[in-house]
Amino acid sequence: MATYQLQINGKSVSAEADADTPLLWVLRDNLRLVGTKYGCGIAQCGACTVHLNGTAVRSCSLPISAVGNKKVTTIEGLSEKGDHPVQQAWSEVDVAQCGYCQAGQIMTAAALLNKKSKPTDQDIEMAMNGNICRCGTYHRIHEAVVLASTKISK
């Protein structure tokens, strides 16, 4: 085991883990940041999505040793009060049913809007592709991303 110095949600933290331990488990088990969910374990469903230097990544397949000094943002760190434009839009559109995939969906949408504040429908479909919603709320997810893009000023 090694001790890793990490930048998580704007704070410097340390965590002990084996080099090949996925970031997801360090977040959930070591740091008690449980908003990021385990879905498939093979980076195919998107439930575990976090930001690494602003880019959406699947934390279930990213070894802690690969994080280095990059900035990690989890759903808990997206906004202090849960008032990020994407979170507001999710609530206004009433996207969630079971809610299990929503943290990953929100983090993916936020990363898209960071890169492209006025995405096209195709941009949204491409960015959100691979984030699985077992409840099938894809239409509302798309609608919320469009709404969030109107709330972001860039």
C-alpha positions, -999 to 999 in steps of 0.1 A, spaced: 0 0 0 10 35 -7 -2 69 5 -16 92 -23 -19 129 -20 -50 139 -39 -69 170 -49 -105 162 -43 -133 188 -46 -108 216 -40 -92 200 -10 -59 183 -5 -65 148 10 -44 117 15 -55 81 11 -38 48 15 -45 23 -13 -28 -2 -35 -16 13 -68 -42 -5 -89 -72 4 -66 -98 21 -87 -104 58 -79 -141 49 -73 -132 27 -43 -108 53 -28 -136 79 -31 -163 57 -16 -144 35 9 -115 57 20 -129 92 17 -166 84 23 -177 104 -8 -205 80 -17 -223 101 -43 -203 85 -70 -219 51 -77 -207 17 -87 -226 4 -117 -207 -21 -138 -170 -20 -129 -159 -19 -165 -164 17 -175 -195 10 -196 -224 25 -177 -213 59 -165 -226 57 -129 -191 63 -116 -183 94 -137 -162 121 -120 -142 150 -134 -104 147 -138 -91 182 -145 -126 190 -158 -129 160 -181 -155 133 -175 -139 100 -166 -151 66 -153 -136 62 -118 -143 25 -117 -115 18 -141 -91 46 -133 -63 33 -109 -55 57 -81 -19 56 -92 -29 74 -125 -45 103 -108 -13 121 -97 -19 157 -89 -48 161 -112 -80 178 -98 -108 153 -91 -144 166 -88 -172 144 -76 -209 151 -75 -204 164 -39 -179 190 -52 -199 201 -83 -215 229 -62 -216 235 -25 -254 240 -24 -265 217 -52 -272 247 -74 -250 240 -104 -270 248 -136 -271 211 -145 -284 202 -110 -310 229 -112 -321 218 -147 -323 181 -135 -347 192 -108 -368 215 -130 -372 188 -156 -378 161 -129 -353 138 -146 -347 112 -119 -368 82 -113 -347 57 -93 -318 82 -93 -290 57 -93 -274 69 -125 -280 105 -119 -247 116 -104 -228 101 -134 -253 117 -158 -250 151 -142 -212 149 -141 -211 140 -178 -235 168 -187 -215 193 -166 -182 183 -183 -199 187 -218 -212 222 -209 -178 232 -195 -163 225 -229 -193 236 -251 -218 258 -234 -242 257 -263 -242 221 -275 -262 209 -304 -286 179 -300 -259 157 -317 -232 170 -292 -255 161 -263 -262 126 -277 -226 120 -283 -215 132 -249 -242 114 -230 -239 81 -250 -226 54 -227 -243 68 -196 -270 41 -190 -303 49 -173 -321 18 -164 -353 38 -160 -351 51 -196 -353 88 -188 -331 97 -218 -356 122 -232 -357 141 -199 -319 139 -196 -315 155 -230 -341 181 -222 -323 190 -189 -290 193 -207 -306 218 -231 -321 237 -203 -289 238 -183 -271 252 -214 -295 282 -212 -285 288 -176 -247 288 -182 -231 321 -192 -200 317 -213 
